[in-house]
Amino acid sequence: MIKGLIGVIVPVYNVEKYIAECIDSILAQTYTKFRLILVDDGTPDNAGKICDEYAQKDQRITVIHQENAGVTRARARGVEEAYDCEWITFVDGDDTIAFNYLDTLYKAVCDDIDIIISHFQNFTNLKTDFIPIEIYRHYLLAEQFISPGPCCKLFRRNLFNNFTFHIPRNIIIAEDAIMNIRLSFNTYKKVRFIEEIIYNYRQHQESAYHSHTRTPENEQAIQEQRIKSIPTNEIDKYIKTTISIRLLRFREFWGYKYAVEDMKRSEFYTNLHADIKKYKYNIPLIDWVIFNHSNCILRFFAINTKKIINRIFS
């Protein structure tokens, strides 16, 4: 392992229109002690060919071509290749990073830090330099205050193990959040936060987030992976934290889109209801109406009232 060497891992799939801009932003870094690992996850477009062309021009670039296995396996393969790196960061193939991205993150490195995170667009809402690891875990599990995704973060390479990426392929949207949760339980050191926007996130309709439809079955599978990510002796300490994000998903997608009886028969609803009762979760009145009432009109009114309240306070 080479001290100070950063492995920049980029999964590549259907990003032909964006990958050159992404690579250019990485090669333009003021911090030059890095390896750029491009993992072509069986992309059907010309993105893989573009990666090969860049690799011929810069020896810091490694290109890996594999059959399509999903973004989780692409990231895992990249980490595996970065065996000589002390640190790991992830960049999505349709995004770009500021010229001082690596420099800013690495300046925050010290012996008692394993994870460094920076501001992510309008998602991150913190006013602190350091976060106790227990609080950071709660933030990840509740998907609050910090981005649950892998980008805008710098991880020590030794935090990763086989379990980090042992995530079923049907978990599409939240797979990166699960990865982060698992990494957080591999350290007891505080987390460093940098209040600076150094990552340029591109939103477009071709992304996995916009092309994937949430279902009760999928959300239950995500919750099961969250629980698996928590050490057995600490489950009661952290599982209550997951109730808020599950209630949010319930409001957004199932409050009035699903028939009441079908909804109440789902494993997701049953488990969420049981956890609210078991952990004596103080559910707000509007959420109580949404969660329990069978009148569709009343639930519809409550859901939209909640949306208005959230928008006002946000």
Order of alpha helices (4+ residues) and beta strands (2+ residues): beta-alpha-beta-alpha-beta-alpha-beta-beta-alpha-beta-beta-alpha-beta-alpha-beta-beta-alpha-alpha-alpha-alpha-alpha-alpha-alpha-alpha
